[in-house]
Amino acid sequence: SWNTAFDDLMRHLVGGGQAKALVGPMDMVREEIYLRTLEAICDEIIDSPPPSRSDRSNAIKDVMRGYRLASDGSNIAPDASISGRIVDSILELLNFYRPLMTEATANGSNGADALHKHADQMAVLALSVLKRYAPWVDLSLMVNDQVVVPVLFSCVAAAGTGGDEVDATARTDLSVQAVGCLSEVVGRGMESNKKVALIAQLNLFRRLH
C-alpha cells in the first residue's frame, strides 16, 4: 500500500504555499495538477460511488479523516489528519494566488498578464476544490476563527458588480465559489440544535446582509 500518497503529492506538487515569493511556469503547472488530482479523487472515489464501492469509499474517507488511526486506536486530531493537511494545502494556494488577483484588478490589467490570468484561474479552482471537501471533512477544519471563515467571507465580499457571463469578473467567480463552500458547510447533516448553533457561530445573517 502507498501510505504516504497524499504527503508525496503535496511535497512534489505544492511549491511552498504562502512562504514562496515567486511562482514560475512549472510551479503553476504542478499546483494545477495537484488541485485537479484532488478534484479527481472526489469524482472517482468520494462523491456518489456505485453501491459496489460505497464501503470502500467510506473506508477511504475514514482514513483521510484520521478515524481510529492513532497507535491506541483512537482518532487522529483533525488538523493532523490527511484531510486536515489537504485543507491547509488548498488554503495555502488560495492565499498565495488571491493577492495576485487583487493586484491585477487594482492595476487595471484585468488579468491580461499571463501570471494574473493564471492567478485568477488558480484562486477560483482552489475554492472550487475546497467546496468538494467541505461536506465531509471534520467541521472544525471548515469553521474556525483563525483561517477558513475569514477567508470565505472575504472572498464573498470581493465580488465584482457584474453578474452575467459578460460582466462578471474572476473575483465574482471567486465569490460564487465561496458562497458554495458556505452552503456546503451549513447544509451538512446534523441535529437541528447544532445547525442553529452553527449558523449563529458563523453569524451568517449579519455578515451577508
N, C-alpha and C positions, 0 to 999 in steps of 0.2 A: 504494500500500500504506500501511497505518497502522502505521508503525514504532514509534510511541510509545503504542500502545494500552494496554499494562499500566501504564505510568507515568501516563497520563492517568486511568485508573481509580483508581489509588492516590491521586493528587493530589486528585481531586474527591470521592472516596467515603470515604477513610480520614482521620479527623479528628484527626491528631496523635498517635495511639497513646499511649504512656506519658507523653508530655510534657503532655497536656491534663489540667486539674484537674477539669473538669466535663464532663458529657455531657448534651446536650439531646435532645428528641424527634427532631429532624431528623438529628442525628448518629447516633442509633440506627438510623433508617431507612436512611441512606446506608451505614452499616457492615454492616448485614444484607444489603443489596443487593450489596455488594462480595463478601461471603462466598458468597452464593447464586450470584453470577456465576462465582466460582472453581469452585464445585460443578458448574455447568452446563458449564463448559469441559471438566471431566473426563467428564461424561455424554456430551457430544456429540462430543468430539474425541479425548480421551486414552484412555479406557477402552474396550477391545474394539471398535474401529471395524470396520465391514464391510470385507471384503477389498478392495473398490474404493477405500477411503480409507486403508488401512493405511500406504502410503508417505507420504501427506500427513500423517497423524497423527505418524509418526516424524520427519518433517521439522520439524513444529511443535515437538515435544518437544526436538529438537536445537537449534532456535533459542532456546527458553526456557532450555535448559541452557548456552547460550553456546558451542556447538561451532563451531569454525572461523569465529568472527565477529570476531576481532581483526584489526587492519589488516594484519598479516603472515600472516593465515590460520590462526593458532593459536587455541586455546580461550580464552575469557574466564574469569577466576577465578570459581569457583562463587558466592562471596558477592556478586560484581558482576553476575552474570547475572540474567535476568528471574526465573528460578525462585528464585534466592537472595533477591531483593527481595520476592518473593511470600511466601516462608517468613518473612522478617523482619516483613512486614506482618501476617501471621496471628499471630505471636508477640506483636507489639505489642498487638493487640486482646485476645488471651488474657490478657496480663499486666495490661491495664487492667481487664478485667471480673472476673478471678478474685478480687481483694481485695473487690470489692463483694459477690460471692457469700459470702465468708467473713464479712463484716460482717453480712450478712443472717442467717446461721445463728447467729452469736455473739449477736446481739440477740434471738434467739428469734422473729423475724418470719416465718421460713420463706418469705421471698420475697414476702410479702403486698404490700409496696410495689411499685409498677409498675417502678421502676428496678431493684430487686433481682430481680424476675421476669425482666426483660429481661437482666440480668447473667447469671442462670442460663442462659438460652437462648443468649446470645451466646458465653459461655465454652465451653459444650458444642459449639456449632456450629463455633467456631474449631478445636477439636481434631478434630472430625469431618472438616473440610476438610483439615487438616494430614495426617490419615490417608490421604486420597486422593492426596496428592502424595508421601508418604513412599516409595512403592515405586520411583519413577523419578527423583527429583531427585538431585543429587550427594550421595553418602553423607555427606560432610563437613558438609553442612547439617543433617543429622539426628543425627549423632553427634559431639558436641563437649562439652567440659567446662565451657564458659562459659555456654551458653544452653539448648540443647534437652534434653539428657539430664536435667539437674536439674529442668527444668520438667516433663518427663514423669513422672519418678519422684515428684515432689512431688504431682502430680495423682493418681497411683495411690494414694499414701498418704492422700489427702484423702477417700477413700471413706467414706460413712456405713455404718452397720451393717445397714441394710435391703438385701435382695437381690431382692425381688419388686416388682411394679408398685405395690403399696400402700405398702410401707415404704421403698423406695429414694428417696434424695434427689437433688437436682441434682448434688451432689458425687459421689454414687455414679455417676451418668451420666457425669460428667467422668472419673472413674477408669476406667470401661469404655472410653471413647474413647482414653484414654492407653495402656491396655493394647493396644488395637487398633493404635495408632501403633507401639509397640514390636514388636508382632507383625509388622507390615509391614516394619519395618527389618530384623529378624532373618530374616524369610522371603525377603529379596531373593536373587536368583540370584547365586552366587559360588562360587569354588573352596572345597573343604572346609576347607583350612587357613586361608583368610581368614575363613570362617564361624566357626571355633573362636576365632580371634583377635578377631573382633568380639564374640562372646559374653563372652570374657574381658575385653575393654575396657569393655563395659557392666556387667560384674560382676553379671550378672543373677541368678544363683542366690543370692548373698548379699543383694542388695537386695530381692528378692522373697520371701525366706524368712520 
